[in-house]
Amino acid sequence: PYEPLPGFRDVHSSEKQQLFVRKVKMCCVVFDFTDPTKNIKEKEIKRQTLLELVDFVATANGKFSETAIQEVVKMVSVNIFRVFTPQPRENKLIDGVDLEEEEPAMDPAWPHLQVVYEFLLRFIMSPETDAKLSKRYIDHSFVMKLLDLFDSEDPREREYLKTILHRIYGKFMVHRPFIRKSINNIFYHFVFETEKHNGIAEFLEVLGSIINGFALPLKEEHKLFLVRTLIPLHKPKCLATYHQQLAYCITQFTEKDCKLADTVVRGLLKYWPVTNSSKEVLFLNELEEVLELMQPPEFQRCMAPLFRRIARCLTSLHFQVAERALFLWNNNHVENLIKQNRKAILPIIFPALERNTRSHWNQAVHSLTLNVRKLFEDADPELFAACRMKFEQDEAREGEAKEKRAATWIRLEELAAARNVTTSHEAILIP
């Protein structure tokens, strides 16, 4: 029979640890929550027992024994480690937009799972839980199974997992390299194979705090993590679901070592979305954050390919992309970098600015372009005039080439008509 055990207040303090172990063992029984009519009484007894355990751990004033730690890990494992039955995800995410706006799948067992997670969190945080003793049971296998749970569709579960993983990383220094490596592998699988995972944003939130704590100078391992893992995370279509957390991690690296800004910009250019305008706006937002932390030497190394890409953004027919690219000049630091290197930058973007002023359909883009042109003209009238002259010469040459092509086609048609090509397979050479 599944009957409640006495309360902690009803036993002598010397018996409390023993009662704690008995209550933990009692909570190893798992009930079926898909049928709410089954085991109603037993489910309530278990829930009350779990709540008692949470209170006991929060107020414990004696070290937990090895037996207690072993039973706790066993009970938590039995309750939370399970195989997810994936919901059909077809047509769910296209270009990072949730078309059906489906509610995430909520686990019917959550009222019990939540208390188990709360218990685990309090247990790990408790000063009475000895790290050296408990690392034998909260081991690599336990951590790996915990990481697998991040694919849960229930956002409440992922929130608990995020906090618990952060606490484990803080308390068990011996597990830190393993945790980083395991998250790395999950990211590789996500980026290069499936592009499907529910917990990428939560992983990145944990990593944001970890990166924040990296010592200087940065280890080579951490720089490789930036290049091989974080930058490729810009590739998946569903970037919008975790971009905020990813951008935070990237800027943390750039703040730690400003020399990495050049690496980040080149990485963004490598994965730049060509046919996805909403992603392009996200990239431009992130680019401004990185440029704000950039120093002139790093800027000069990447400015040519960077402004060739920005020139394409300026003339984008999607007005938000063009507008966001023009907003870069509203940032004082970025504007100063551009002014200092205007002799290299203006010749690259002048044709885009000129075409926008002549023919861009959006009035706001047109006005912003005029403002940017004026900034360049005021800063260096001679350079501006030289760029304009070169643009007009290139335009004239382009016009001549276009006329020449048209004349060639007319000549070809005339020769074809004259030789009655329809009845002959003879090739025609145009002089």
Salt bridges, closest charged atoms under 4 A:
GLU3 OE2 - LYS41 NZ 3.43
ASP32 OD2 - LYS38 NZ 3.69
GLU44 OE1 - ARG47 NE 3.57
GLU52 OE1 - LYS23 NZ 2.57
GLU66 OE2 - ARG136 NH1 3.06
GLU102 OE1 - LYS92 NZ 3.95
ASP107 OD2 - ARG82 NH2 3.22
GLU118 OE2 - ARG122 NE 2.96
ASP151 OD2 - ARG89 NH2 3.74
ASP151 OD1 - HIS197 ND1 3.84
GLU153 OE1 - LYS92 NZ 3.72
ASP154 OD2 - ARG156 NH2 2.83
GLU157 OE1 - ARG82 NH2 2.75
GLU159 OE2 - LYS162 NZ 2.83
GLU193 OE1 - HIS189 ND1 3.14
GLU195 OE2 - LYS235 NZ 3.80
GLU202 OE2 - ARG158 NE 3.26
GLU205 OE1 - LYS162 NZ 2.70
GLU221 OE2 - ARG180 NH2 3.22
ASP262 OD1 - ARG266 NE 3.05
ASP262 OD2 - ARG301 NE 3.55
GLU286 OE1 - HIS234 NE2 2.79
GLU286 OE1 - HIS243 NE2 2.79
GLU288 OE1 - ARG324 NH2 2.52
GLU298 OE2 - ARG301 NH2 3.41
GLU335 OE2 - LYS339 NZ 3.38
GLU354 OE2 - ARG358 NE 3.76
GLU354 OE1 - ARG373 NH2 3.13
ASP378 OD2 - LYS374 NZ 3.02
ASP380 OD2 - ARG342 NE 3.22
ASP380 OD2 - LYS343 NZ 3.46
ASP394 OD2 - LYS390 NZ 2.93
ASP394 OD1 - ARG397 NH2 2.51
GLU395 OE2 - ARG358 NH1 2.52
